Amino acid sequence: GDYFGMGRCPGGWDGEYWYDMRNYLEELTEEERFKSRQSWIMETEGVDATFTYAHRCADRAEKFLKEHGEEDFLLCVSFDEPHGPSLCPEPYASMYKGYKFPKLPNVCDMLADKPEHQRVWAGNGIESDRAALEMDGFAHLLGCNSFVDSEIGRVLAAADRYADDAMIIYTSDHGDFMESHCLDGKGPATYDEIVRIPMIMRQKGVIEPGGVYNHPVSHLDIAPTVLQNMGIGSPELLDGKNLSPVFSDPETRINEYVFTEFFRYETDHDGFGGFQPLRGVFDGRHKLTVNLLSGDELYDLRNDPYEMKNLIMSPEHEKIRDGLHDVLLENMNKSRDPFRGYHWERRPWRTDAREASWGYTRMTRQREHEEYEPKQLDYNTGLPMESAVRRK
């Protein structure tokens, strides 16, 4: 499909409630479709809340909760807003006019010791006077963010009324650079501005309100947590971990590490500089990012929270760097990363990397579990495989 989806309910979901952006656009006239993608209409004619995708999603969520709140259910409510064009009604459309977003120190990060693709991405921004940057061009984005907060509030109010024992999880897919590191939007990088996103959970009688969890958590942990909450249990094939022990003891550390990856490449509308494969690992303090086609990165977020100093070549951090690298490589094997290979290990800074080899770690495609499919057959024998490492 394209950015807006296909407008067709996939298997396993309720067709009466399925609603993607293709469904939304098909409710509009051609003129309305065009206007729904133009931010200038907020200035020229205004936007009614009922015209927005977010409002129509919240309407459907309220209806679902009213009709099914007393049942066991899984409801996913996904808003495209505040993503551009950031349409929103008054007072949100103008409430941030003239507001200057706080300028973080990394707005002046000129990327001197950073990967080449980031400097290409930044373009002329590197040459501009970053100290003089006004940070006042985000009125529609911030206004739309507040508007979506209000729509989320409608859904939460309906949950309180019709399903007050429900587990509620709030998160996002990514953040926005907003000029940090001379960059905008999101893309092939692991800076906190785009990968450190909200994860807020609540459930009456289960999760203590007001608690803060200070250890790494991944989106991969959501599915096992939901399954556990529904009494199903988590299958071995899922990489994430059940977070429920944290609900009673916020000091419990579930993950020693969390991982990030990027290899998106679309010629349709957002090529992002072409193929930019990236893998990263974070232990709660140090963050290692391997950018396969350009320079790599290591940051100490305790001493450098704005990720200004790339420590990848620092002799003092060699042990930490190589340890994180080992963890990352092992995860690529364990998760059967389709792009794994010797080139991720043989980095310019890794002095003890193994020799390049065509077979590399010789891992099979299938993991060692049989929950949903029988063991694959060994290539050399035609018999069920005995281990996840192919025979030599």
Disulfide bonds with the S-S distance in Angstrom:
none
